[in-house]
Amino acid sequence: MNLKGRNKITPEFSMSSMTDIVFLLLIFFMIASTLAKNLDTIDVKLPRAKGKTENRSSVSITINNRSQFFIDSKQISKNRIAEELITALAGSAAPAIVLRAEEKVSIDEVVYVMNIANQNSIKVVLAVDAP
């Protein structure tokens, strides 16, 4: 007595769907890597911390160890920060800045910028390097 089944299943694998997925992943990572580039041109050594820095605006304030202040890549004097910051964020619905201060910067300088932002209802995001 022969008990073989009539329906024989043949396992086949279509590579076309796999190549579609690989190409989609390739495109995704290419786009994500170009958007993740750090566009700040001033090289400062940021403090280390766990967490993530979110950059929701294009305005960044940098303070280096020599107490020099920069808005984006333009150097400004300490007493002109408020004016320059307000003009840079004019027309923004939810104004926010990224504060980049080097490790050895005095806390007074950081608090000075944070007070200006607080007085003008500007959200401050403190930039750090990931460990």
C-alpha positions in Angstrom: 0.0 0.0 0.0 1.5 3.3 -1.1 0.5 6.3 1.1 2.1 9.2 -0.7 0.2 12.4 -0.8 -0.9 13.9 -4.1 -0.1 17.5 -3.2 3.6 18.0 -3.2 4.7 21.3 -1.7 7.8 22.8 -3.3 9.6 25.4 -1.2 10.5 28.4 -3.3 12.0 31.8 -2.3 11.5 34.9 -4.4 14.5 37.2 -4.1 12.7 40.2 -5.6 10.9 41.0 -2.3 14.2 40.7 -0.4 16.0 43.1 -2.8 13.1 45.6 -2.5 13.5 45.6 1.3 17.3 46.0 1.1 17.0 48.9 -1.3 14.4 50.6 0.9 16.7 50.2 4.0 19.6 51.6 2.0 17.7 54.7 1.0 16.4 55.2 4.6 19.9 55.0 6.0 21.3 57.3 3.3 18.7 60.0 4.1 19.0 59.5 7.8 22.8 59.9 7.8 22.7 63.1 5.8 20.1 64.6 8.2 22.1 63.6 11.3 25.2 65.6 10.3 26.2 68.2 12.9 26.2 71.5 11.1 27.7 73.6 13.8 31.1 74.9 12.7 32.6 75.9 16.0 34.5 73.1 17.6 33.9 72.9 21.4 34.4 70.1 23.8 31.0 69.5 25.3 30.4 67.8 28.7 29.4 64.2 28.6 26.0 63.0 29.7 23.6 60.1 29.1 20.6 61.1 27.1 19.8 62.6 23.8 20.0 66.2 22.5 17.2 67.3 20.3 17.7 70.1 17.9 14.4 71.6 17.1 15.6 74.9 15.8 18.4 76.2 13.7 19.7 78.6 16.3 22.5 77.5 18.5 24.5 79.5 21.1 28.0 78.4 21.7 30.2 79.5 24.6 33.9 78.5 24.5 36.5 78.4 27.3 37.7 82.0 26.5 34.1 83.3 27.3 33.4 84.1 23.6 29.8 83.9 22.6 28.6 82.7 19.2 25.1 82.6 17.7 25.3 79.9 15.0 28.8 80.7 13.7 28.8 84.5 14.2 30.8 85.8 17.1 28.9 88.4 19.2 29.6 90.3 22.4 28.0 89.3 25.7 25.9 92.4 26.0 24.4 91.9 22.5 23.1 88.3 23.0 19.6 89.3 23.8 19.1 91.5 20.7 20.7 89.1 18.4 18.8 86.1 19.8 15.4 87.9 19.5 16.1 88.8 15.9 17.3 85.3 15.0 14.2 83.7 16.5 11.7 86.4 15.2 8.7 84.7 13.6 9.3 81.3 15.2 6.1 79.7 16.6 7.9 77.8 19.3 11.3 79.5 19.8 14.0 77.2 21.1 17.8 77.4 21.2 20.6 74.8 21.6 23.1 76.0 24.2 26.6 74.5 23.6 29.0 75.4 26.4 32.4 73.8 26.8 33.3 71.8 29.9 35.3 74.5 31.6 33.0 77.4 31.0 31.9 79.2 34.1 28.4 78.5 35.2 27.7 82.2 35.4 28.0 82.4 31.6 25.6 79.6 31.1 23.1 81.0 33.6 23.4 84.4 31.9 22.2 83.0 28.6 19.5 80.9 30.2 18.1 84.0 32.0 17.9 85.8 28.7 16.0 82.9 27.2 13.7 82.6 30.2 12.9 86.3 30.1 11.9 86.0 26.4 10.0 82.6 26.8 12.6 80.7 24.7 13.1 77.0 25.4 16.7 76.0 26.1 18.2 72.7 25.1 21.6 72.0 26.6 23.9 70.1 24.2 26.1 67.4 25.5 28.4 64.7 24.1 27.2 61.1 24.5 29.6 58.9 26.5 
